[in-house]
Amino acid sequence: MAWPYEFINLSTEDKHLRRLALDRYAGYAQLSALLPVALLLLFRATSWAIQQAKQQRGSYDAIPNSPSLKSRRLSTAGTWTTHGRQLWWWLDDDVMLFGQVWGQRDQWIVGALWGIWLTLLCVLGTGSDYMHLTKRFGIIGVSQFPIQYLLALKSLNPFAFVFRTSHERVNRWHRVLGRLTYALLSMHALLYLNFFFQMGTLGEKLTSSKTVILGVICFVAFSLLNTTALRMVRSLSYRLFFITHLLVVLVGPPLVIFHTRRSTVFMAEAILAFIADLVSRKLDTVTSQATLESIPGTSLVKISATVPYSKLNRFREHPGSHIYLNLPAAARPSANPASSSFLVFEFLHNPFTVASVDEQNNGLTLVARHLSGPMTTALARLAQAGKHIGGGDSDAVYDESRIPINLEGPYGVRSLFPQLTSGEYDRVLLVAGGVGATFTVPIYRSLLQDNPNAKVEMVWAVRGAGDATWAVSGADAKGIMDDENVHIFLTGDIIEWGTGLPTSNASGHAQSSNAGNATDAEVEMTPMYRDRKRNRYTSQHNRKRPDLQKIVDNVFRHGAEERIAVLVCGPTPMARELREHVSVWVMKGRTVWWHNEGFGW
């Protein structure tokens, strides 16, 4: 089929009609992105009305394994509900290619459908006008910028609020839309360059036309943003990606507005959303005095910080939430504002899960693993420096080693804990690897505090005994270590009860441990048990990994009608293996709520 578009000379009236069509289709593209939000709100309103009607009829929640639940499950409506859950689970599975994860199925399917819809909006009504098609690709791409910015917001993210999820979960759609938007803008740029080339004015336009020069600069900027967002580049230098991302986000909208004034409304929406979120995050940030200490025999740093009671109460109400930590000028390695070691911390806001909340002292506890990045390196340096303050007097060390840190948050799935305690799920399984327990331990403790009879089980795999000391020492240690529903797996180290310190064997493993690496999931694990005669915790003689399949099967075999919540935070291979075992039961028709806590992508 021949190429249907040609260069057409339009009259002034036809150009005006083309401009109206461009604005109209751009409005369609932006408003249609809000359709999922409208449908969800309609669904919730309908569900609320149905629930109210059931309550007026005096309906009740049946207990697990009751005949009524089985009858519901086997009914036509129950069968369709089960198929819906299975489809939803299948859509959330990873797409594996060449041994790498390339997003989830729903991202590919929804992304493809949305790309087709946007492409249709670029083509419909353009006739044979080449320039109309060229401009349509540009304006449709620009119309997605406000949605793109909203999806990336941390504090004022409307999609996270409506869908009752975290901004980390919403951010994956930000990435999908980003690629689609870049594809549309690339088509706009290529079609325009082809037009200038065909007309023989390409060199002239690239050197003398302000509009074209600004357009090329915008295209180069967005190309850099998408290139640095590639997995390979991010793994080499996340700072390069973050700084490039931030700069393009700030200068991109003004450049696009100067390139074409018709984009002003869309770009103004985007930049206003970004500024509003930035202000909200700034207002939600507190500067706290913190004490840092290295956990002996490990690469972990324990951070104890005091915060205002109003903020502390928010963390208490939402266990498993996390903060973004930034070092103010007084705590940075260099005091020279012009040095790279000072400026780099202007762009660093690292996420850390709140491991515990101390209501008596208005304190939060964070646990960080020293990796190769500048933030954890600085935290480890400050923790080590504190050991040499005060001439060895522990009281002096505590008082004089306090440093200022900026804490922003809390963030995370704010509806997570209320959902688990509302009776919506009958049993909860928490699985953690390494410092991932900073997410599961506070949730476990809060569940039992709210309901001591809650059916909750926690599995925690660590490479060295020292990696567990932050959770098994202090006032809450006995509750964790004496609980038969908590299973801690070690590599053969032992923890002396009463001291909370590992034996000498621990140090050889901990220095190379990394909770975020895949290798953590491959090491051999040994469950830790208590030797009551010697009043200490020791490992079993046979060395083995935690049998996740056996653990999952044991949880699901308690009752065919039980609804199970599974939460995991740890190395990617561990989470993937756990999901595979849970998937078997989902496909058998079981009701499962799954949450994989993570910050990377």
C-alpha positions, 0 to 999 in steps of 0.5 A: 500500500502506497504512503497516503500522506503528502505535503499540502499547502493549506489556506489560513482557514484550513490551518486554523481547523487543523489547529482546533483538531490538534487541540481536540485530540490532545484533550482526548488523549489526556482525559482518556488517561483518567478513565481507569480512575473514574471506573475504579471510583464507580466500582468502589461506589457500587461495591459500597452500595452492595455491602450496605445492602447486605448489612441491612439484610443481616448478612454475616462473615462466615468462618473459614472452612464453613459449608457456606464459604465452600458453597459460595466458591463453587457457585457460578459467581464464585467460579468467575471470581476465582478465574478473575483472581487467577487472571489478575495473578497471571498479569502480575507475573514477571516477563523473563527474557534472556534471564532478565526481568522485563517488567510484568505482563500487565505492563506489556499488555496495558502498555501495548493497548495504550500505545495503540490508542495513542497511535489511533489518536495520532492518525484519526482525522489527519486525512492525507496531510503530512504536517497534520500527522507530524504535529499530531504525534507531537501534541499527543506526546506532549499531552501525556506529560501531566499524567507522566509527572503525576505518576512519578510523584511521591507525596501528592500522587493521586493515582497512589491515593485512588488505587490505595497503593504506594508510589513505588507501585505506581512508578512502574506505570510511569516508566511504561508511559515514559517509553510510549511518550518518547516513542511519540515524540521521536516520531514527531522529530523524525517526521519533521526532519524528513520534511526539512530534508525533502524540502532541502532546508534541513541544514538551514533550519538546524542553524537558523530556526529557533523553533527547530533548534529548541526542538532538537535540544528537547529531543536530545534531552529526552533521549538522554533521559531514556538512555540513562533509564536503561537497566544497564546504565542504571546499574553502572551509575544510578546517580547519573540516571537520577541527576539526568532525570531531575535536570530534564524534568526541570528544564524540559517543560520550559524548553518545550513551551519555547519550542511551541506555545501550543504546549503551554497548558500541558507543560504548566500542568506538569511543572505545577504538579512537580512543584506542589509535590516538591513543596509537600515533601519539603514540609514533610521533612524533619531534621533529626538528631541521630546516633549511628553505630556499626553492628559488630561482625557485620556491614550493617549500620544501626541508625537511631533518630528522634522525631516529633511525636506527631510524625512518630504517630504516623509511623506507629500507625503504618508499620512497614513504612519507609523514609527517604534519608538525606544528609544535611550540610553539617553531616556531609564528608566535605564542608566545601559547597563547591566540592563533588563530595558535598554536591552529590548529597544534594541529589541523594535521598535513599529509602530505608524501612523503619525497623522499629518505633520507640514511643517512649523516646520518640525514636525511630530505628533504621538499619542500613547495609554498607554497600558501595554507594556514597550514602551508605559509605557516609553512614558507615564512616559516621558510625565508625567515627562515633567510636573514637569520640569521648575517649572510649566512654560509651556515654560520651560516645552516645552524646557526642556522636549524634549527627543531623539527618533529614527524614522524609516520610512515611511512605509505602502501602499505607492501607497495608496494616489495616487491611491485614487486621480487618479480618479480610485475611485469615492467615499471614505469611511474612518472608524476609531475606537479610535486612528485608526483615526491617519491613516484616518484623514491625508488621509481625509485631503490630499484628500480634499487638493488635490481635495476640491470636492472629495466625501469622508466621514469619520466616527470616533468612540471614547469612550471619547471626550478626545480621539479626542482632538488631531485631533480637536485642533490646526490649522486644528480643524475647518476644521474637526469639521465644515465638514458635511462629518466627523461624530464623535461618542462619549459615551456621552461626550462633547467637548467645542469648542475653547478649544479642551478639554473634559468636566469632564465626559470624564475622567471616560471613557478614562482611560480604553479605548484601541483602539486595544481591541475588547471592543472598538467596543462594547460600545454604541456610540453617534454622536457628533453635533455642538450646534451653539448657544453655539458654542460647540460640543455636543452629541445627546440625544439618545445613540446608536452605529454608524450604520455601515450598514446604513453608508455603504448603504448610500455610495453605494446607490449614484450610481450603477456604482460608484467605492468605496474605503473603508479604516478602522483602528480600533478594529478588531470587527469593521473592521469585521462588516464593511467588512460584510456590504461592502461584500453585495454590492461586491456580487451585483457586485459593484467595491470596493477597501478595505484596513484594516490598522493594525499591529497585526496578 
